[in-house]
Amino acid sequence: MEQNHRLAKAISEVSWSMFRRMLEYKAAWYEREIIIAPQNYASSQICSECGQKNPDVKNLAIRQWQCPKCRAKHDRDINAVKNLVKLAI
């Protein structure tokens, strides 16, 4: 059904909405808090070491990159996780 370009976005949004509802239910059950990152948060573009934003990393083909400011080397996904953890704390 997601191959239908007219319905794909709606189907995807329903799935994420249901997942989020289940996650919120379980969090309430175990008395936990869910922190939602802003939709426009550039977690993979921000250097987790110095905080410099690198707009060149918007290209999804770039899997590893080096911060132009502090020269730290990053894997795109691991860097994003580190930034999301910082946001949650």
C-alpha positions in Angstrom: 0.0 0.0 0.0 2.9 2.4 0.6 3.8 2.2 -3.1 0.7 4.2 -3.8 2.2 7.7 -3.7 -1.1 9.3 -2.8 -1.6 7.1 0.3 2.0 6.4 1.4 2.4 9.4 3.6 -0.9 8.9 5.3 -0.2 5.2 5.9 3.2 6.0 7.4 1.9 8.7 9.7 -0.8 6.3 11.0 1.8 3.7 11.8 4.0 6.1 13.7 1.0 7.6 15.5 0.0 4.1 16.7 3.6 3.3 17.7 3.8 6.6 19.7 0.5 5.9 21.4 1.6 2.4 22.4 4.9 3.8 23.6 3.2 6.5 25.7 0.9 3.8 27.2 3.8 1.6 28.2 5.7 4.6 29.6 2.7 5.6 31.7 2.4 2.0 32.9 6.0 1.9 34.1 5.9 5.6 35.3 8.4 6.8 32.8 8.6 10.0 30.8 8.9 10.2 27.0 10.8 13.1 25.6 10.0 13.9 22.0 12.7 15.6 19.9 11.6 18.5 17.8 10.8 17.4 14.2 13.4 19.8 12.8 16.2 18.8 15.3 19.3 18.2 13.2 20.8 15.4 15.4 23.1 13.9 12.8 24.4 17.3 11.6 25.5 18.7 15.0 28.9 17.7 16.3 28.4 15.8 19.6 31.8 17.1 20.8 31.7 20.8 20.2 28.1 21.6 19.0 29.1 22.9 15.6 26.4 22.4 13.0 27.6 21.0 9.7 25.0 21.6 6.9 27.0 19.4 4.5 25.8 16.3 6.4 22.3 16.8 5.1 23.3 14.5 2.3 22.1 11.1 3.5 24.8 9.4 1.4 27.4 10.8 3.8 27.8 8.1 6.5 30.9 9.4 8.2 32.1 13.0 8.6 34.7 15.1 10.3 33.8 18.3 12.2 35.3 21.3 10.5 35.8 23.1 13.9 37.2 20.5 16.3 38.2 17.7 13.8 36.3 15.0 15.7 35.4 12.1 13.4 31.7 10.9 13.5 29.6 8.1 12.3 26.3 9.7 11.3 24.0 7.4 13.3 26.2 7.2 16.4 26.6 11.0 16.4 22.8 11.4 16.2 22.2 9.1 19.1 24.8 11.0 21.2 23.0 14.3 20.4 19.6 12.9 21.2 20.8 11.6 24.6 22.2 15.1 25.3 18.8 16.6 24.4 17.0 14.2 26.7 19.2 15.0 29.6 
